[in-house]
């Protein structure tokens, strides 16, 4: 049951990505050069996680496969890698032990999920990523 909940949560996160981004309409845009945009005052934009989140979303948008199954697996691998990157930031910066402990646990779980997803690609006869 817990595993299903994790997959359901991950799938709902994927669906939260704006449709235009999923279609590649914003691919290759350098948002840092947009004139008149002050990202420091935008909620959630001035955090230590922003570069990792942006990199994750860019890689997820680029992840494609021959069909929905392969594409989903490839996007999920990037999603889990993004979670690892954010957890590594916590390990470097978080002062409290409980948060650091949860980040370490998250890294282990995400690595396990990536291993399962890579195995799925291999079982489809596809190249792991």
Secondary structure, 3 states (H helix, E strand, C coil): CHHHHHHHHHHHHHHCCCHHHHCCCCCCCCHHHCCCCCHHHCCCCCCCCHHHHHHHHHHHHHCCCCCHHHHHHHHHHHHHHHHHHHHHHHHHHCCCHHHHHHHHHHHHHHHHHHHHHHHHHHHCCCCCC
